[in-house]
Amino acid sequence: MSFYVTTPIYYVNANPHLGHAYTTIAADVASRHMRQRGEDVFFLTGTDEHGSKVARSAAAAGLSPKEFCDQVSAVFRQLTTDLRATNDFFIRTSDPEHETFVQAFVERMRASGDVYEDTYSGLYCTACEAFYTDDDLVDGMCPIHGTPPEWVEEKNWFFRLSAYEDRLRALYDERPEFVLPRARYNEARAFIEGGLKDISLSRASIEWGVPVPWEPDQVIYVWIDALINYTSALTYARPGEDLTDRYWPARWQVLGKDILKFHAVIWPAMLMSAGYDVPQQLLIHGFLTVREAKMSKSVGNVLDPFRVIDRYGLDALRFYLFRDVRFGGDGDVSYERVHDRFNLELANDLGNLLSRTVAMTGKYRDGVAPSGTVDPAIGATLERSAAAFAAHVDRFELTEALEAAWESVRALNRFVEERAPWNLAKDPAAAAELDDVLYTLQDGLRVIAVIIASFVPDAAAAILAAVGSDGSEASWDNVAPGLLPAGASAQLAGPLFPRVDEPLA
């Protein structure tokens, strides 16, 4: 089965923050896990580079729009590298291949009779690159940025979005899980039920964008241009190969709730107009907040993912974001919470469990896994954790998936205390029981590493190496208990998660 997973492409008006990392990691976790299960995965991310906001930011920096985009896009690309994201391609909407595809896509929409010329007059938020009605505003301000929109009046080309009301309503009726979580499905459905108005397909007052093919003096509206990236990328991600038939429609499109209408209403209508199937699922996450205010580059209340990585390591960031913030809802984040999760769960629960297991195996069995059997209760817990983890990822319940894994971490910690290997080691008659306990711990850690490898890939590889299992064995085929061979070496190069004394400020 093919799995095409996308993030939204990130707007390059300023550098990335923790919110961008959250979305990228979510898509990466899903991609890694599905690869573990043997699926054919293609994972796309990238940058959105056209529009008036970028042009203004470039002018303020004393750069051309392309020079500005080259600089900021490179920072976003570096973030994907620093996050160890396993994306198969990084698209830029300034790629000439993308621009050519966009022009062909809108020509298909025009050939369907869905594009016409008219005059637009209304309110426009440059920060959102979005049009608003008076009803959309909050106290006269943009509902996302809290800034006053500008009045825009110009002759544009329009997309006949209103013609797709019935087809969109039918889509939502036929596919009740098209948008998850359900609250976002209801919100998107309400947009449709409220009546759809045609939208501008072009802008006449902007130069930085993809020229309208039949009227090059205008450029294609940045959101029309941006949404098409999900299909354009498949045509040139691998030179000389068109991957569209293999991967489209996308299995999972991951995005934030602030761009729901564009993806859940306008995007499927565009695809219908151009003759494409719609995505299988749109997965919508909430806002990361700091002291209950939405994290925003324009507001300045951002948490720096690079600082978190420098202090705690990448796995800690990947773990924290989904341990603390349930996918689909808003979640307050802080450096203090990162610190607490790191020390209490990663360093103590998991790191200390591994350290104790390796130390006891070294002390009592010369550092190798004894010929033992997995404790039945622990084996059942591990199997339950693995099954629940996979089921939660299938529903994109990433916080719940981690909780399912941690059920086994906690169970092994209780098992150590209850079975007290240090006492068993004092009694020669308990040698076989000690073998079973040590084997259960060593093999149990192996299973846990396989389960959580998509979230904490470096730690999972380190655990597998420490218990004598090849790091390449993170395939889901190896998630069953009892597969560690007797004689596997147990050795630890250093603490899995060295404790950190002070949180970032």
C-alpha positions in Angstrom: 0.0 0.0 0.0 1.4 3.5 -0.9 1.4 6.1 1.8 1.9 9.7 0.7 2.3 12.0 3.7 2.6 15.8 3.5 3.1 18.8 5.8 1.9 22.2 4.7 4.6 24.1 3.0 5.9 26.7 5.3 5.7 30.4 4.6 9.1 32.0 4.4 8.3 35.5 5.7 10.4 34.7 8.8 12.4 31.9 10.4 10.8 28.6 11.7 9.7 28.1 15.3 8.5 25.2 17.4 5.1 25.1 15.7 6.7 24.2 12.4 8.8 21.5 14.2 5.6 20.1 15.6 4.0 19.6 12.2 7.1 18.2 10.6 7.7 15.7 13.4 4.1 14.6 13.3 4.4 13.7 9.7 7.8 12.2 10.2 6.6 9.9 13.0 3.7 8.7 10.8 6.1 8.1 7.9 8.7 6.3 10.0 6.1 4.1 11.6 4.5 3.1 8.3 7.9 2.3 6.9 8.5 0.0 9.9 5.3 -1.8 8.9 6.6 -2.3 5.3 4.5 0.4 3.6 5.6 2.3 0.5 5.9 5.8 1.9 6.6 9.2 0.3 6.9 12.1 2.6 6.9 15.7 1.4 7.6 19.0 3.0 8.9 22.4 1.8 8.4 26.1 1.6 5.8 28.5 0.2 7.6 31.4 -1.3 5.3 33.7 -3.3 2.9 36.5 -2.3 2.9 40.1 -1.0 4.0 39.2 2.5 7.3 37.7 1.2 7.8 40.6 -1.2 7.4 43.1 1.7 9.7 41.1 4.0 12.3 40.9 1.3 12.1 44.6 0.7 12.5 45.3 4.4 15.7 43.1 4.4 17.1 44.9 1.4 16.9 41.8 -0.8 15.1 40.7 -3.9 12.3 38.2 -3.2 14.3 35.3 -4.6 17.4 36.2 -2.5 15.2 36.5 0.6 13.5 33.2 -0.1 16.8 31.4 -0.8 18.0 32.5 2.7 14.9 31.6 4.7 14.1 28.4 2.8 17.6 27.2 3.7 16.8 27.7 7.4 13.6 25.6 7.0 15.5 22.9 5.1 18.1 22.9 7.9 15.3 22.4 10.4 14.1 19.3 8.6 17.7 18.0 8.8 18.1 18.9 12.4 14.8 17.2 13.2 16.0 14.1 11.4 12.9 14.2 9.2 12.9 11.4 6.6 11.2 13.5 3.9 11.7 12.2 0.4 11.6 15.6 -1.2 11.7 19.3 -0.1 9.7 21.4 -2.5 10.0 25.1 -3.0 7.2 27.0 -4.9 9.9 29.0 -6.6 11.1 25.8 -8.3 10.6 26.3 -12.1 9.1 22.8 -12.3 6.5 23.7 -9.8 5.7 27.0 -11.5 5.2 25.3 -14.8 2.9 22.7 -13.2 0.8 25.3 -11.5 0.2 27.1 -14.8 -0.9 23.8 -16.4 -3.1 23.0 -13.3 -5.0 26.3 -13.5 -5.4 25.8 -17.3 -7.2 22.6 -16.5 -9.5 24.4 -14.1 -10.1 27.0 -16.8 -10.9 24.3 -19.3 -13.5 22.9 -16.9 -15.3 26.3 -17.1 -14.5 27.2 -13.5 -12.4 30.3 -14.1 -13.8 33.7 -15.1 -12.8 37.4 -14.9 -14.4 39.9 -12.5 -13.6 42.7 -10.1 -12.7 42.0 -6.5 -13.3 44.5 -3.7 -12.9 43.4 -0.1 -10.7 43.0 2.9 -7.3 41.3 2.7 -4.9 40.3 5.5 -1.3 40.3 4.1 -0.1 38.3 7.1 -2.5 35.4 6.2 -2.4 36.1 2.5 -6.2 35.6 2.9 -9.4 37.4 2.0 -12.0 38.1 4.8 -15.6 39.3 5.1 -16.7 41.6 7.9 -18.3 38.6 9.6 -14.9 36.8 9.7 -13.2 39.6 11.6 -13.0 39.9 15.4 -13.5 43.5 16.5 -12.6 44.5 13.0 -9.3 42.7 13.1 -7.9 39.6 11.4 -9.0 36.5 13.5 -5.6 35.0 13.3 -3.2 37.9 13.7 -5.3 40.6 15.4 -4.2 43.2 12.8 -6.5 45.4 10.6 -7.0 44.0 7.1 -6.4 46.1 4.0 -9.1 47.1 1.6 -8.3 45.7 -1.9 -10.0 46.5 -5.1 -8.8 45.1 -8.4 -9.7 43.2 -11.5 -8.9 39.4 -11.0 -9.6 36.0 -12.4 -11.9 34.0 -10.1 -12.3 30.3 -9.3 -16.0 29.2 -9.3 -15.8 27.6 -5.9 -19.6 28.1 -5.4 -20.2 25.5 -8.2 -18.7 22.8 -5.9 -21.0 23.1 -2.9 -23.0 20.0 -3.7 -20.0 17.9 -4.5 -18.2 18.9 -1.3 -21.3 18.3 0.8 -21.5 14.8 -0.8 -17.8 14.2 -0.1 -18.3 15.0 3.6 -21.4 12.8 3.7 -19.7 9.8 2.2 -16.4 10.1 4.1 -17.1 11.1 7.8 -13.3 10.7 8.6 -12.2 12.8 5.7 -11.1 15.5 8.2 -9.9 14.5 11.7 -10.5 15.3 14.5 -14.2 15.4 14.3 -14.4 19.0 15.6 -12.5 20.1 12.5 -14.7 18.0 10.3 -17.7 19.8 11.7 -16.0 23.2 11.2 -15.2 22.5 7.6 -18.7 21.2 7.0 -20.1 24.3 8.5 -18.1 26.4 5.9 -19.8 24.5 3.1 -23.3 24.7 4.7 -22.9 28.4 5.1 -22.6 28.8 1.4 -19.5 29.1 -0.7 -18.5 32.2 -2.6 -16.2 32.3 -5.6 -12.6 33.2 -4.8 -9.8 35.2 -6.5 -7.5 33.0 -8.5 -5.1 35.8 -9.4 -3.8 39.1 -8.1 -3.1 42.1 -10.3 -1.2 44.2 -7.8 1.6 41.7 -7.0 4.6 40.9 -9.1 6.2 38.1 -7.0 4.3 35.0 -8.0 3.5 32.5 -10.8 2.2 34.4 -13.9 -1.3 33.6 -15.0 -0.6 31.7 -18.3 -3.3 33.5 -20.3 -2.6 37.0 -18.7 1.0 37.2 -17.6 0.5 40.7 -16.1 -1.3 39.0 -13.2 0.1 36.4 -10.8 -1.7 33.3 -9.4 -3.0 33.9 -5.9 -0.4 32.6 -3.5 -2.8 30.1 -1.8 -3.9 28.6 -5.2 -0.2 28.3 -6.1 0.8 26.8 -2.7 -1.9 24.1 -2.5 -0.9 22.7 -5.9 2.5 21.8 -4.5 1.1 18.5 -3.2 0.5 17.3 -6.7 3.3 19.2 -8.5 6.0 17.6 -6.3 5.2 14.1 -7.5 6.0 15.0 -11.1 9.6 16.1 -10.5 10.8 14.8 -7.1 12.6 12.0 -8.8 14.2 13.2 -12.1 12.6 11.6 -15.1 9.9 9.8 -13.1 6.3 10.9 -12.5 5.1 9.4 -9.2 1.5 10.7 -9.4 -0.1 7.3 -10.2 1.9 5.6 -7.5 1.2 8.0 -4.6 -1.8 10.2 -5.4 -4.2 10.7 -3.7 -2.3 11.6 -0.6 -3.0 9.3 2.4 -2.4 11.8 5.1 -2.1 15.6 4.8 -1.0 17.1 8.1 -1.8 20.8 8.8 -2.7 23.4 11.4 -6.3 24.5 12.1 -5.6 28.0 10.9 -5.4 26.8 7.3 -8.4 24.4 7.5 -10.7 26.2 5.1 -8.0 26.4 2.4 -7.3 22.6 2.6 -10.7 21.2 3.5 -12.9 23.3 1.2 -10.9 25.1 -1.5 -8.3 22.4 -2.1 -10.7 19.5 -2.8 -12.8 21.8 -5.0 -9.6 22.7 -7.0 -8.8 19.0 -7.4 -12.3 18.2 -8.6 -12.1 21.1 -11.1 -8.7 19.9 -12.5 -9.8 16.3 -12.6 -7.9 14.8 -9.7 -9.0 12.6 -6.8 -9.2 14.3 -3.4 -6.8 13.3 -0.5 -7.8 10.4 1.7 -7.5 12.3 5.0 -6.7 15.7 6.3 -5.3 15.6 9.8 -5.6 18.9 11.7 -3.6 19.9 14.7 -4.3 22.8 17.1 -2.1 25.7 18.1 0.9 25.5 20.3 0.4 28.2 22.9 2.7 30.0 25.4 0.9 31.0 28.5 -2.3 30.4 26.6 -1.4 32.8 23.7 -0.9 31.3 20.2 2.7 30.9 19.4 3.4 33.3 16.5 6.4 34.7 14.8 4.7 38.1 14.4 3.8 38.2 18.1 7.3 37.1 19.1 6.3 34.5 21.8 8.1 31.5 20.1 10.0 28.6 21.6 13.2 27.9 19.7 13.4 24.2 18.6 17.1 24.6 18.0 17.7 25.6 21.7 15.7 22.6 22.9 17.8 20.3 20.6 21.0 21.8 21.8 20.2 21.4 25.5 18.2 18.1 25.6 18.8 16.4 22.3 16.6 15.8 19.3 14.7 12.8 20.7 13.7 14.9 23.7 12.0 17.5 21.5 10.3 14.8 19.3 9.1 13.0 22.5 7.9 16.1 24.4 5.9 17.7 21.6 3.5 14.7 21.4 3.7 13.5 25.0 2.6 16.9 26.2 0.3 18.2 23.3 -2.4 15.9 22.1 -2.6 16.0 18.3 -5.8 17.8 17.3 -6.1 20.2 20.2 -4.3 23.3 21.4 -1.5 22.8 23.9 0.5 25.1 26.2 4.2 24.5 25.9 7.1 25.8 27.9 10.8 25.1 28.5 9.9 24.0 32.0 7.6 21.3 30.7 10.3 20.1 28.3 12.7 19.9 31.2 10.2 17.9 33.4 9.2 15.4 30.7 12.9 14.9 29.9 14.1 14.2 33.4 11.0 12.3 34.7 10.1 10.1 31.8 13.1 9.9 29.4 16.0 10.0 31.8 14.3 8.3 34.8 11.7 5.9 33.5 13.4 4.8 30.3 17.1 5.7 30.7 17.4 4.4 34.2 15.6 1.2 33.3 18.1 0.5 30.5 21.0 1.4 32.7 19.9 -0.9 35.5 19.1 -3.8 33.1 22.5 -3.6 31.4 24.3 -3.3 34.8 22.5 -6.3 36.3 23.1 -8.4 33.2 26.7 -7.5 33.4 27.0 -8.2 37.1 25.0 -11.5 37.2 25.3 -13.0 33.8 28.6 -11.7 32.4 26.9 -9.2 30.1 24.9 -11.5 27.9 21.2 -12.4 27.7 20.6 -15.7 29.6 18.6 -18.5 28.1 15.3 -17.5 29.7 11.7 -16.9 28.9 9.6 -13.7 28.9 7.4 -13.3 31.9 3.8 -14.0 30.7 2.3 -10.8 32.2 5.0 -8.6 30.8 4.8 -10.4 27.4 1.0 -9.7 27.3 1.6 -6.0 28.3 4.2 -5.6 25.5 1.9 -7.2 22.9 -0.9 -4.9 24.1 1.3 -1.8 23.9 2.4 -2.7 20.3 -1.1 -3.3 19.1 -2.5 -0.2 20.7 0.4 1.9 19.5 -0.2 0.9 15.9 -3.9 1.3 16.2 -3.5 4.8 17.6 -1.0 5.8 14.8 -3.6 4.6 12.2 -6.0 7.2 13.7 -3.2 9.7 14.1 -3.6 9.7 17.8 0.1 10.3 18.5 -0.1 11.2 22.2 -2.2 8.1 22.9 0.4 6.1 20.9 3.1 7.2 23.3 1.0 6.5 26.3 0.4 3.0 25.0 4.2 2.5 24.8 4.7 4.0 28.2 2.4 1.4 29.7 5.2 -1.2 29.0 7.9 1.2 30.3 6.1 1.5 33.6 5.3 -2.2 33.7 9.0 -3.1 33.3 10.0 -0.7 36.0 7.4 -2.2 38.4 8.7 -5.7 37.4 12.2 -4.8 38.4 11.1 -3.7 41.8 8.7 -6.6 42.4 11.1 -9.3 41.3 14.2 -7.8 42.8 16.9 -9.5 40.7 19.5 -8.4 43.3 17.8 -10.6 45.9 17.4 -13.5 43.4 21.2 -13.3 42.7 21.9 -14.2 46.3 20.1 -17.6 46.1 21.7 -20.2 43.8 18.3 -22.1 43.8 16.8 -19.0 42.1 19.2 -19.1 39.1 16.5 -20.1 36.6 14.2 -17.4 37.9 16.9 -14.8 37.7 17.5 -15.9 34.1 13.9 -15.3 33.2 13.8 -11.9 34.9 16.9 -10.6 33.2 15.8 -12.0 29.8 12.4 -10.4 30.3 14.0 -7.0 31.0 16.5 -7.2 28.1 14.0 -8.4 25.6 11.3 -6.1 26.9 13.5 -3.1 26.3 14.2 -4.4 22.8 10.4 -4.5 22.1 9.9 -1.0 23.5 12.7 0.3 21.3 10.9 -1.1 18.2 7.6 0.4 19.3 8.9 4.0 20.0 11.5 4.1 17.1 9.3 6.4 15.1 9.3 9.0 17.9 12.8 8.7 19.2 14.9 7.1 16.5 18.3 7.8 18.1 17.3 6.5 21.5 15.7 3.4 19.9 18.9 2.6 18.0 20.9 3.1 21.2 18.6 0.8 23.2 18.7 -1.9 20.5 22.5 -1.7 20.5 22.7 -1.8 24.3 20.6 -5.0 24.6 22.5 -6.7 21.8 20.0 -6.3 19.0 21.0 -5.0 15.7 19.8 -1.4 15.2 18.4 -2.4 11.8 15.9 -4.7 13.5 13.4 -1.9 14.2 11.0 -3.5 11.6 7.5 -4.0 13.0 8.0 -7.7 12.3 10.3 -7.8 15.3 7.9 -6.2 17.8 6.8 -9.5 19.3 8.3 -10.5 22.7 10.8 -13.3 23.0 12.8 -12.7 19.8 16.1 -11.7 21.5 18.5 -14.6 21.1 20.2 -16.0 24.2 23.8 -14.8 24.4 23.0 -11.3 23.0 25.5 -8.9 24.5 24.3 -6.2 26.9 26.5 -3.1 27.1 25.9 0.6 27.4 28.3 3.2 26.1 26.8 6.0 28.4 23.6 7.3 29.8 20.7 7.1 27.3 19.4 10.5 28.5 21.9 12.3 30.7 20.0 14.4 33.3 19.8 18.1 32.8 19.8 20.2 36.0 18.4 23.5 34.9 15.6 24.3 32.3 16.1 26.8 29.5 15.0 30.3 30.3 
